[in-house]
Amino acid sequence: MTSDWAWLAGLLEGEGTFGSVDNRNGKLYGRIGLRMADGDVVERAATLMGANHIRHEAPHGLGRKALHVVILGGQRARRVMEEILPYM
């Protein structure tokens, strides 16, 4: 699993986003996002992160590819961030 976490860290460092979001109670929670045209890569990342949904976006413009999006928040995002931190 170590090599999987290292792979995910490299992918998210280059292609992903990290942030935090306010919930309605004023608390912040972590969030990880990944948006790419390579569906197989997004699927592997989603599996490693324990995400259960990948959103698909239609192409925007001629010659563009469809995008695959996974967003992870809350405790799952925190766990993933803790696991990949040593590889970043």
C-alpha positions in Angstrom: 0.0 0.0 0.0 3.0 2.3 0.5 3.6 2.5 -3.2 -0.1 3.3 -3.7 0.1 6.2 -1.3 3.2 7.5 -2.9 1.6 7.3 -6.3 -1.5 9.1 -5.0 0.6 11.8 -3.4 2.4 12.5 -6.6 -0.8 12.6 -8.6 -2.6 14.9 -6.2 0.5 17.2 -5.8 0.5 17.8 -9.5 -3.2 17.5 -10.5 -5.2 17.7 -7.4 -6.5 20.4 -5.1 -6.5 20.6 -1.3 -8.6 23.0 0.7 -11.1 23.4 3.4 -14.8 24.1 3.4 -17.2 25.7 6.0 -20.1 23.6 7.0 -23.3 25.2 8.3 -22.1 25.0 11.9 -19.1 27.2 11.1 -16.6 24.3 11.3 -14.0 23.7 8.7 -13.4 20.3 7.1 -10.7 19.2 4.7 -11.4 18.6 1.0 -9.5 16.9 -1.8 -10.4 17.3 -5.4 -9.2 15.7 -8.7 -10.4 16.7 -12.1 -8.8 15.1 -15.2 -9.6 13.7 -18.7 -7.9 10.4 -17.8 -10.9 8.4 -16.4 -8.8 5.3 -15.5 -6.4 7.5 -13.4 -9.3 9.2 -11.6 -10.9 5.8 -10.9 -7.7 4.4 -9.4 -7.3 7.6 -7.2 -11.0 7.4 -6.1 -10.6 3.7 -5.2 -7.5 4.5 -3.1 -9.1 7.4 -1.4 -12.3 5.4 -0.6 -14.5 7.8 -2.6 -17.8 6.3 -3.8 -18.7 8.7 -6.6 -17.0 10.0 -9.7 -18.7 12.8 -11.6 -18.4 13.1 -15.4 -18.5 16.4 -17.1 -19.3 16.9 -20.8 -16.6 18.4 -23.0 -16.6 22.2 -23.1 -15.8 23.2 -26.6 -14.7 21.6 -29.9 -11.8 19.2 -29.6 -12.1 19.0 -25.8 -12.3 15.7 -23.8 -14.9 14.8 -21.1 -13.6 15.3 -17.6 -13.8 12.9 -14.6 -14.1 14.5 -11.2 -13.8 13.1 -7.7 -14.2 15.2 -4.5 -13.5 13.9 -1.0 -14.3 15.7 2.2 -14.5 15.3 5.9 -12.8 12.5 7.8 -12.1 10.5 4.7 -10.2 13.5 3.2 -8.3 14.0 6.5 -7.3 10.3 6.6 -6.0 10.5 3.0 -4.1 13.7 3.7 -2.4 12.1 6.7 -1.5 9.0 4.7 0.1 10.9 1.8 1.8 13.6 3.8 5.1 11.7 4.1 5.4 11.5 0.3 4.8 15.1 -0.4 
